[in-house]
Amino acid sequence: MTRKPYRTLMTVFPFLWLLALLVSSCGPAGTPTSSSSSSSNSGQPVKGGTWTDDLYEEPASLIPNGSSETFATLFDETIWAPLFVGKPDGTIATGVAQEIPTTANGDISSDLKTWTFKLRPGLKWSDGQAYDARDVDYTWKLWNNPNFGASVTTGYNLIKSATVSHDNLWITFHLSQPFSPFLASWTDGAYAPLPAHIFSSMSPGNILKSSQNLNPTVSSGPFTVTESKPGSEYVVSRNPNYYQAAQGLPYLDKIVFRVVTNQDTILKDAQSGAINSAWFLDVTKTGTYQKLSNYSIVKSPVATNFEAIYFNLKNPVLKDVNIRKAISMAINQATLIQVARHGQGTPLCTDHASGYKPGYQADAPCPKFDPNAAKTLLQNAGYTLGSDNVFAKNGKKLEFQYSTTANNAWRAEDEDILQQELGAIGIKLNITNYPASTFFGTFLPQGVVGKYDLSEFEDSFVYDADDSTLESCAQIPSAANNYGGQNYSFYCNPQLDKLFIQEQSTVDFNARQQAFNQIHQIYLTDFPFVTLYGVVDIAVAKNTTHDYQIGSMGASETVNVWNWWCTGGKC
């Protein structure tokens, strides 16, 4: 959920059609795709070189499913080898799995409750130990342990049992109910298996608190962590035990991820030629980046991300739906897109952008921008405008703490615009922002009233339009589950949970779309969150780099990191 966090999902075709497509594309995961890459047709790849990437935010965890924060997922794809990998165009290919499971090949039962994943033989962890289905079996059990505090448990919590067979290369999952997005649940490094021989001796509650959290000593991806300097930089080096090493992957010797404190630093580094790439750039500087002669702007080939306001419903004042609805009516999306995003956005009022099919609803009943009607709604709900032009009721003012990630120019502009627009309808916003690692790691999961009442961030899903991680009752963080889960609205609606189960239980396009439309109806009636716009994220890559691609889901910047290379093997 990117949360940018990242909840990281894909261009979702009807599920069976998608599986048919995936079967035809399940060769080596490194196949380059789309026109979103940097210099992708510049000769044969050359090995060697140290690539430097400016990392805008500090990762909260380098352990799969340990954090929903976006910049953690960059490392997940870089140092972990998952069962399946997503491509920039949103399709899924095999990773360490031998084949894509389908009903046709017998790996998925017709009722979608039994799934078999078959791993490649001879897999190794970076320390040379065997990597097999026993590690997968350990991992799902760890993620379901509330003491671990997994970022996402949707799908894994449906596993009743799992059987490891065929010399520890196969694992068969038995689910309590059909779950069509189960393949997506194991796609990309954010949901890659963990080395049981390293973590099984540790208490689940201590793993994310240990030194392994930001400095994993054993991994499985194209690179391994060789330097971990929180607040400064992280260096990853080629993993000789990577499963695609025989094919010459990865091409690079090393990648240096430099932690920077603000977007101005990234721009200066690009202007001086000090970096090879950077992603999640300040869109207010798009014009300046376009003028750089030695860099190219790179965008995702599909639209899936959205920016939204989430209401902290632990605040009893916000439980009044009239307030949430009034806020939705007071927001002018066009102003946000043109002024804050400098045109790098699209109108959207649900959580499913046009890349999700099924999912996207062209005729969604979006709130109409009407500040006067918003004020009337509040007045009819019993709120009285005070001399300070702030509505109040029963001694409670409509004054809220608004928070997002710090040092983010376009979100700062969002806040300025929203502060004015909501102020015009008698709602006062006080703004305090936090580093992303704190924002997603502490404040959002704990939902401390007064620390934030309304939060803003960007999100998407992981290669399927299933959005149950967003608002299902089971995904509400609490002390009981070590603050795992991503329902940061703390919103629970049994009717919504039934619709989640409904869309998860079928692969029929029309049936899933109907369920998503009903889900949207609840979102646009009860307003647990308000979508601000669809997002177009940008990156830059030096013109001497090749096959640098970004995706909208899952790993985003490092979606094909094993394929990155530099002219002459020198970066």
C-alpha positions in Angstrom: 0.0 0.0 0.0 2.1 2.6 -2.3 1.9 3.9 0.9 3.3 6.4 -0.2 2.7 4.3 2.1 2.4 1.5 -0.1 -0.1 -0.7 0.3 0.8 -1.1 -2.0 -2.1 -3.3 -6.9 -2.0 -3.6 -11.3 -3.8 -3.2 -14.5 -6.3 -5.8 -13.4 -7.8 -7.8 -16.3 -10.7 -10.2 -15.5 -8.9 -12.8 -13.3 -9.0 -15.8 -15.6 -8.0 -13.7 -18.6 -5.2 -12.4 -16.6 -4.0 -15.8 -15.6 -4.0 -16.9 -19.3 -1.9 -13.8 -20.1 0.4 -14.6 -17.2 1.0 -18.1 -18.3 2.2 -16.8 -21.7 4.6 -14.3 -19.9 6.0 -16.4 -17.2 9.6 -16.6 -18.5 12.4 -14.9 -16.6 11.1 -12.0 -14.6 13.6 -9.6 -16.0 11.9 -9.1 -19.4 11.8 -5.4 -20.0 8.4 -3.8 -20.9 6.8 -0.5 -21.8 8.1 2.8 -22.9 8.5 4.0 -19.3 12.1 2.9 -19.1 15.2 5.0 -19.5 17.3 4.3 -22.7 15.8 0.8 -22.9 17.1 0.2 -26.5 20.7 1.1 -26.2 22.6 -2.1 -26.9 23.4 -5.2 -24.9 23.5 -4.9 -21.1 27.0 -4.6 -19.6 27.8 -5.8 -16.1 29.5 -3.6 -13.5 29.1 -0.2 -11.9 27.8 1.4 -8.7 24.4 3.2 -9.2 23.4 6.0 -6.9 19.8 6.7 -6.1 18.5 9.5 -3.9 16.0 8.1 -1.4 13.5 10.8 -0.3 12.4 9.1 2.9 14.0 6.8 5.5 12.6 3.3 5.2 10.8 2.1 8.3 11.7 -1.6 7.8 13.6 -3.7 5.3 11.7 -6.9 6.3 8.9 -8.0 4.0 5.4 -7.1 5.3 7.1 -5.2 8.2 6.0 -1.7 7.0 3.5 -0.1 4.7 5.8 2.9 4.0 6.7 3.3 0.4 10.4 3.6 0.6 10.7 0.3 2.5 9.2 -1.5 -0.6 12.1 -0.3 -2.7 14.5 -2.4 -0.6 12.0 -5.3 -0.5 12.3 -5.8 -4.3 16.1 -5.1 -4.2 17.1 -7.6 -1.5 14.2 -10.2 -1.5 13.3 -12.7 -4.2 9.5 -13.3 -4.1 7.4 -16.1 -5.4 6.0 -13.8 -8.1 7.0 -10.4 -9.5 5.0 -7.6 -10.9 5.9 -5.8 -14.1 5.6 -2.1 -14.8 2.5 -2.8 -16.9 0.8 -4.4 -13.9 1.0 -8.0 -15.0 2.5 -10.8 -12.9 5.4 -13.1 -13.8 7.1 -15.9 -12.0 9.8 -15.1 -9.5 11.2 -18.0 -7.5 8.0 -20.0 -8.4 8.2 -22.3 -11.4 4.9 -21.4 -12.8 1.9 -19.2 -12.4 -0.9 -21.1 -10.7 -4.1 -21.4 -12.7 -7.2 -23.6 -12.6 -6.2 -25.0 -16.0 -2.9 -26.4 -14.7 -4.5 -27.6 -11.5 -2.6 -25.3 -9.1 -5.9 -23.6 -8.1 -9.1 -25.4 -7.2 -12.3 -24.4 -9.0 -13.7 -23.1 -5.7 -10.5 -20.8 -5.3 -9.9 -22.3 -1.8 -6.8 -24.5 -2.6 -3.7 -23.0 -4.1 -0.4 -24.7 -4.9 2.9 -22.8 -5.4 5.8 -24.7 -6.9 9.3 -23.3 -6.2 12.3 -23.7 -8.4 14.8 -26.3 -7.4 18.2 -25.3 -6.1 17.2 -21.9 -4.6 19.6 -20.5 -2.0 19.6 -17.7 0.5 22.6 -15.3 0.3 24.4 -17.3 3.0 24.2 -20.5 0.9 21.4 -22.1 2.9 18.5 -23.8 1.0 15.6 -21.6 0.2 12.4 -23.7 -0.2 8.7 -24.1 0.6 9.5 -24.5 4.3 10.5 -20.8 4.4 7.1 -19.9 2.7 5.4 -22.0 5.4 7.2 -20.2 8.2 6.5 -16.8 6.7 2.7 -17.0 6.5 2.5 -18.2 10.0 4.8 -15.3 11.2 2.6 -12.7 9.4 -0.5 -14.2 11.0 1.1 -13.9 14.5 -0.3 -10.7 16.0 2.9 -10.2 18.0 4.8 -9.6 14.7 2.6 -6.7 13.6 2.4 -7.4 9.9 1.5 -4.5 7.7 -1.0 -6.7 5.9 -2.7 -9.9 6.9 -5.5 -9.9 4.3 -5.4 -13.3 2.5 -2.9 -14.8 4.9 -5.5 -14.8 7.7 -7.7 -17.1 5.5 -5.1 -19.9 5.5 -6.4 -22.8 7.5 -3.4 -25.0 6.8 -0.6 -25.5 4.4 1.2 -28.7 3.2 4.8 -28.8 2.1 5.6 -31.6 -0.3 7.7 -32.7 -3.3 11.1 -32.5 -1.6 10.1 -29.2 0.0 9.5 -27.5 -3.3 5.7 -27.3 -3.3 3.4 -25.7 -0.8 -0.4 -26.2 -0.9 -2.6 -23.7 0.9 -6.1 -24.5 2.1 -8.2 -21.4 2.6 -11.3 -21.0 4.7 -13.0 -19.2 1.9 -12.4 -18.3 -1.8 -9.9 -15.5 -2.2 -9.2 -14.5 -5.9 -6.4 -12.1 -5.1 -4.3 -14.8 -3.3 -1.7 -14.7 -6.1 -1.2 -10.9 -5.7 -0.7 -11.5 -1.9 2.6 -13.2 -2.7 3.8 -10.8 -5.5 6.8 -8.5 -5.2 9.5 -8.3 -2.5 7.2 -6.6 0.0 5.5 -10.1 0.4 8.5 -12.3 -0.2 9.3 -15.3 2.1 11.7 -14.8 5.0 14.6 -17.1 5.9 13.3 -19.4 8.6 16.8 -20.4 9.7 17.4 -16.8 10.6 14.1 -15.6 12.1 12.5 -18.7 13.6 14.8 -18.5 16.7 13.6 -15.0 17.4 10.4 -14.0 19.2 7.9 -12.7 16.6 7.4 -9.5 18.6 11.2 -8.8 18.6 11.9 -9.2 14.9 10.9 -5.6 13.8 12.7 -4.3 16.9 15.9 -6.1 16.2 19.0 -5.0 14.2 17.7 -7.2 11.4 14.9 -4.7 10.8 17.1 -2.2 8.9 20.1 -4.5 8.3 19.1 -8.0 7.2 22.1 -10.2 7.3 20.6 -12.8 5.0 18.4 -12.1 2.0 17.5 -13.7 -1.4 17.1 -10.9 -3.9 19.5 -9.6 -6.6 21.4 -7.7 -4.0 22.3 -8.0 -0.3 22.7 -5.2 2.3 26.4 -4.5 2.8 26.1 -1.2 4.6 23.2 0.1 6.7 23.6 3.7 8.0 20.1 4.9 9.0 19.7 8.5 8.3 22.6 8.5 5.8 22.7 5.7 3.2 22.1 2.0 2.5 24.4 0.1 0.2 23.4 -3.1 -1.5 25.8 -5.4 -3.4 25.4 -8.2 -6.0 24.2 -11.4 -4.5 26.1 -14.3 -6.0 23.4 -16.8 -4.8 20.6 -14.9 -6.6 18.4 -17.4 -8.5 19.0 -15.5 -11.8 22.8 -15.2 -11.3 23.4 -17.8 -14.0 21.7 -15.4 -16.5 24.1 -12.7 -15.5 21.7 -10.8 -13.2 21.9 -8.4 -11.6 24.1 -6.3 -13.9 25.1 -3.7 -11.4 27.8 -4.3 -8.8 26.2 -2.1 -6.2 23.5 0.5 -5.5 23.9 3.3 -3.1 20.6 4.5 -1.7 21.3 7.9 -0.2 18.8 9.3 2.3 18.0 12.9 1.7 16.0 15.3 3.8 14.2 17.3 1.2 13.4 17.5 -2.5 15.7 20.4 -3.1 18.6 18.2 -2.4 17.4 15.7 -5.1 17.1 18.5 -7.7 20.6 19.8 -6.8 22.1 16.3 -7.1 20.5 15.9 -10.5 21.7 19.3 -11.7 25.3 18.3 -10.7 25.0 14.9 -12.2 25.7 13.2 -8.8 22.9 10.6 -9.0 21.8 8.1 -11.5 18.1 8.2 -10.5 15.5 9.4 -8.1 11.8 8.7 -7.8 8.7 10.2 -6.1 9.9 13.6 -7.2 8.5 17.0 -6.3 6.0 17.6 -9.1 6.2 21.3 -8.5 9.7 21.1 -10.1 8.6 19.1 -13.1 9.5 21.9 -15.5 13.0 22.2 -14.0 13.6 18.4 -14.3 12.5 18.5 -18.0 15.2 21.1 -18.8 18.0 18.8 -17.5 19.9 17.7 -20.7 21.5 14.6 -19.2 18.4 13.1 -17.5 15.0 11.8 -18.7 11.7 11.9 -16.9 10.2 8.4 -16.3 6.6 7.7 -15.5 4.5 4.6 -14.8 2.7 3.1 -17.9 -0.6 2.6 -15.9 -2.6 4.8 -13.5 -3.4 3.1 -10.2 -2.4 5.5 -7.4 -4.6 7.9 -5.5 -4.2 10.7 -2.9 -6.7 10.8 -0.2 -7.7 12.3 3.2 -8.4 9.7 5.9 -10.5 10.5 9.0 -9.3 9.3 12.4 -12.6 8.0 13.6 -11.2 7.6 17.1 -12.0 11.3 17.4 -15.7 11.2 18.4 -16.5 14.5 16.7 -15.6 13.0 13.3 -18.0 10.1 13.8 -20.7 12.5 12.5 -21.0 11.6 8.8 -22.3 15.2 8.1 -18.8 16.6 8.8 -17.1 14.1 6.5 -19.6 14.7 3.8 -19.3 18.4 4.1 -15.5 18.2 3.7 -15.9 16.1 0.5 -18.2 18.8 -0.9 -15.8 21.7 -0.1 -12.8 20.3 -2.0 -12.1 21.5 -5.5 -10.2 18.7 -7.1 -9.3 20.8 -10.2 -7.5 23.4 -8.0 -5.5 20.6 -6.3 -4.5 19.0 -9.6 -3.6 22.2 -11.4 -2.0 24.2 -8.5 -0.6 21.6 -6.1 0.2 18.8 -8.6 1.1 21.2 -11.4 -1.1 19.1 -13.7 0.4 15.7 -12.6 -2.9 14.3 -11.5 -6.4 13.2 -12.7 -9.9 13.6 -11.4 -10.9 10.6 -9.2 -13.3 10.2 -6.3 -12.9 6.5 -5.5 -9.8 4.4 -4.6 -9.8 2.7 -8.0 -8.0 4.6 -10.8 -8.4 3.7 -14.5 -5.8 1.0 -14.4 -8.0 -1.3 -12.3 -10.3 -3.4 -14.5 -12.4 -4.5 -12.8 -12.3 -1.8 -10.1 -12.5 1.5 -11.9 -16.0 3.0 -12.1 -16.4 5.7 -14.7 -19.9 6.7 -13.4 -19.1 6.7 -9.7 -21.5 9.2 -7.9 -18.7 11.7 -7.0 -19.4 14.5 -4.5 -20.2 17.8 -6.3 -18.0 20.7 -5.4 -20.5 23.0 -3.6 -19.2 25.0 -0.5 -22.5 26.6 0.1 -24.3 23.3 0.2 -21.6 22.0 2.5 -22.2 24.9 5.0 -26.0 24.3 4.8 -25.5 20.6 5.5 -23.6 21.5 8.7 -26.2 24.1 9.8 -29.0 21.5 9.2 -27.0 19.1 11.3 -27.2 21.5 14.3 -23.8 23.2 14.0 -23.6 27.0 14.7 -21.1 29.3 13.2 -19.1 31.2 15.9 -17.6 34.6 15.9 -14.4 33.0 14.8 -16.1 31.6 11.7 -15.7 28.0 13.0 -18.7 25.8 13.4 -19.4 24.2 16.8 -22.0 21.9 18.4 -22.4 21.0 22.1 -19.2 22.9 22.9 -17.1 21.0 20.3 -15.6 23.1 17.6 -14.9 21.7 14.1 -11.2 22.3 14.6 -8.9 19.4 13.6 -5.2 18.5 13.4 -4.2 17.8 9.7 -1.1 15.8 9.1 0.9 14.3 6.2 4.6 13.6 5.4 7.1 16.4 6.1 9.2 18.2 3.5 6.8 17.5 0.6 6.1 20.6 -1.5 2.9 19.5 -3.3 1.4 18.2 -0.1 2.2 21.4 1.6 0.3 23.2 -1.2 -2.5 20.7 -0.8 -2.7 21.6 2.8 -2.7 25.4 2.1 -5.6 24.9 -0.4 -7.5 22.6 1.9 -7.0 24.9 4.9 -8.6 27.7 2.9 -11.4 25.6 1.3 -12.4 24.0 4.6 -12.1 27.4 6.4 -14.6 28.8 3.9 -17.2 26.3 5.3 -16.4 26.8 9.0 -13.9 24.0 9.6 -10.5 24.9 10.9 -7.4 22.9 10.1 -4.2 23.1 12.2 -1.3 21.5 10.3 1.6 19.4 11.7 3.6 17.1 9.5 6.0 14.2 10.3 8.8 12.2 8.7 7.3 9.3 6.8 8.8 6.7 9.0 7.1 8.3 12.0 3.9 9.1 10.2 3.4 5.5 9.0 5.2 3.8 11.7 3.7 5.4 14.8 1.0 8.0 14.4 -1.3 6.4 11.8 -1.3 2.9 13.3 -1.9 4.2 16.8 -4.5 6.9 15.8 -3.7 9.2 18.7 -6.4 11.9 18.8 -4.7 15.3 18.8 -1.7 14.0 17.0 -3.8 13.8 13.9 -7.5 13.9 13.1 -7.2 14.0 9.3 -4.2 12.5 7.5 -3.2 12.7 3.8 -1.1 10.2 1.8 -0.9 8.4 -1.5 -2.0 4.8 -1.9 -2.5 1.9 -4.3 -3.0 -1.9 -4.1 -0.9 -4.8 -5.1 -1.7 -6.3 -8.5 -5.4 -6.7 -7.8 -8.2 -4.2 -7.1 -9.2 -5.9 -3.8 -9.2 -3.0 -1.4 -10.1 -4.8 1.8 -6.8 -3.7 3.4 -8.1 -0.1 3.2 -11.2 -0.3 5.3 -12.0 -3.8 6.5 -12.7 -4.3 10.2 -10.0 -7.0 10.4 -7.3 -4.5 9.3 -7.8 -2.0 12.1 -4.5 -1.5 14.0 -4.6 -2.1 17.7 -2.3 -3.0 20.5 -3.6 -6.6 20.3 -2.1 -7.0 16.8 1.0 -5.0 17.6 -0.5 -2.2 15.5 -0.4 -4.2 12.3 -3.1 -3.6 9.6 -3.7 -0.6 7.4 -7.2 0.6 8.2 -6.0 4.0 9.4 -9.5 5.4 9.5 -10.4 2.8 12.2 -13.7 2.4 10.3 -15.7 -0.8 10.6 -18.8 -1.5 8.5 -20.1 -5.1 8.4 -21.9 -4.4 5.2 -18.6 -3.4 3.6 -16.9 -6.5 4.9 -19.5 -8.6 3.2 -18.9 -6.9 -0.1 -15.1 -7.5 0.3 -15.8 -11.2 0.7 -18.1 -11.1 -2.3 -15.5 -9.6 -4.7 -12.8 -11.9 -3.3 -14.9 -15.0 -3.9 -15.2 -14.8 -7.7 -13.1 -14.3 -10.8 -16.1 -13.1 -12.9 -15.4 -9.6 -14.2 -18.9 -8.3 -14.0 -19.6 -9.8 -10.6 -16.5 -8.2 -9.1 -17.2 -4.9 -10.8 -20.7 -4.9 -9.3 -19.2 -5.5 -5.9 -16.7 -2.7 -6.3 -19.5 -0.3 -7.4 -21.4 -1.1 -4.2 -18.2 -0.6 -2.2 -17.8 2.8 -3.8 -21.3 3.6 -2.9 -20.5 3.1 0.8 -17.3 5.1 0.5 -19.2 7.9 -1.2 -22.1 7.9 1.3 -20.3 7.2 4.6 -17.0 8.9 3.7 -14.4 7.0 5.8 -11.9 8.8 3.5 -12.1 11.4 0.7 -10.1 10.9 -2.5 -8.4 14.1 -3.6 -7.2 13.0 -7.1 -5.5 10.3 -9.1 -1.7 10.6 -9.0 0.9 10.7 -11.7 4.3 10.1 -10.0 7.5 11.0 -11.8 11.1 9.8 -11.6 14.4 10.9 -13.4 17.2 8.7 -14.7 20.5 9.7 -16.2 20.7 9.2 -19.9 23.7 6.8 -19.4 21.4 4.4 -17.5 19.3 1.7 -19.1 16.1 -0.3 -18.4 15.2 1.9 -15.4 11.4 1.4 -15.1 8.9 2.3 -12.5 5.5 0.8 -11.7 2.4 2.1 -10.0 2.0 -0.9 -7.7 4.2 -3.0 -5.5 7.9 -2.1 -5.8 7.4 1.1 -7.8 11.0 2.4 -8.5 12.7 -1.0 -8.1 10.2 -3.0 -10.1 12.9 -4.4 -12.3 16.1 -3.5 -10.4 17.9 -6.6 -11.5 17.8 -5.3 -15.1 19.4 -1.8 -14.4 22.7 -1.2 -16.1 25.0 1.6 -17.1 26.8 2.4 -20.4 30.1 0.7 -20.4 29.4 -0.8 -17.0 30.3 2.6 -15.4 27.6 4.6 -13.6 
